[in-house]
Amino acid sequence: MKRLKNMQKFGYNMGVDMKLWAHRGCSQRYPENTLLAFEKAAAIRNLTGIELDIQLTKDGEMVVIHDERVDRTTEGFGFVKDYTLTQIKRLHIWADDSPAQQIPTIGEVFDLLENRLRSGLKLNIELKNSLCPYDGMEEKIVELVHRRGLEKAIVYSSFSAKSLEKLKSLDTDAELGILDSRASDCLYKLKGGCGARALHPFWKDIDLSAKELQEYTVRAWMGGHLYPEKPMGTKLDLTALETWGITDLILNEPEVYIE
């Protein structure tokens, strides 16, 4: 309530529409970071974009998976970096009544989404290089994006300010978002010169005022409660979140808010 009163005091626009993104695809109803989850997200009209994560296999191929290990989402065991692409493609991601999925390559995701990306959909590619630094991943993803001609559709993000700084040196026009839990830590990294123009904090850790955040894009991300957990049946108050200074929300269940 205090924050809301401060917003009114400073005359902020309370009716700005929140931009909504699909977190790892539609990851509440379908397995995260799979072609199935991305296909379902791409079918949602008026969705701003889709967020996903990339890592490198042992043989240097870019695959789309969140965890550094394959244990949680597949029947496999061990680190992504210790699998070749051929080996990782043998793993299954179960999807209830839908056919079993595989860990996709980023190229396969581009094949699926390319038409939508050329017609306005955005793709937030998070480089998962904090726990396992992947040498050369920045060069690989920038080269692929440019070869596909998709530069204008891509937002790169990372918890690593050094990774974003490297991305900026490879593509000075790249759109970058710095990740952390607290908004204040995101802002600290941004002001350190990594080249980011957007803050990507956890949605519950907005520890700066809306006035302090007003000049930035603030793409807040959601946490757990992912497939195969059952939907909770509750919805966030997006208007209230706007008063915190959040401009974009990366949701596990965007279809509930748009359709």
Stockholm file with secondary structure:
# STOCKHOLM 1.0

chainA/1-259         MKRLKNMQKFGYNMGVDMKLWAHRGCSQRYPENTLLAFEKAAAIRNLTGIELDIQLTKDGEMVVIHDERVDRTTEGFGFVKDYTLTQIKRLHIWADDSPAQQIPTIGEVFDLLENRLRSGLKLNIELKNSLCPYDGMEEKIVELVHRRGLEKAIVYSSFSAKSLEKLKSLDTDAELGILDSRASDCLYKLKGGCGARALHPFWKDIDLSAKELQEYTVRAWMGGHLYPEKPMGTKLDLTALETWGITDLILNEPEVYIE
#=GR chainA/1-259 SS CHHHHHHHHTTCCTTCCCEEEEETTTTTTSCTTSHHHHHHHHTSTTCCEEEEEEEECTTSCEEECSSSBSTTTSSCCSBGGGSCHHHHTTCCEEETTEEEECCCBHHHHHHHHHHHHHTTCEEEEEECCSSSCCTTHHHHHHHHHHHHTCGGGEEEEESCHHHHHHHHHHCTTCEEEEECSSHHHHHHHHHTTCCCCEEECBTTCCCSCHHHHTTSEEEEECCSCCTTSCCCCCCCCHHHHHHTTCCEEEESCHHHHHC
#=GC SS_cons         CHHHHHHHHTTCCTTCCCEEEEETTTTTTSCTTSHHHHHHHHTSTTCCEEEEEEEECTTSCEEECSSSBSTTTSSCCSBGGGSCHHHHTTCCEEETTEEEECCCBHHHHHHHHHHHHHTTCEEEEEECCSSSCCTTHHHHHHHHHHHHTCGGGEEEEESCHHHHHHHHHHCTTCEEEEECSSHHHHHHHHHTTCCCCEEECBTTCCCSCHHHHTTSEEEEECCSCCTTSCCCCCCCCHHHHHHTTCCEEEESCHHHHHC
//
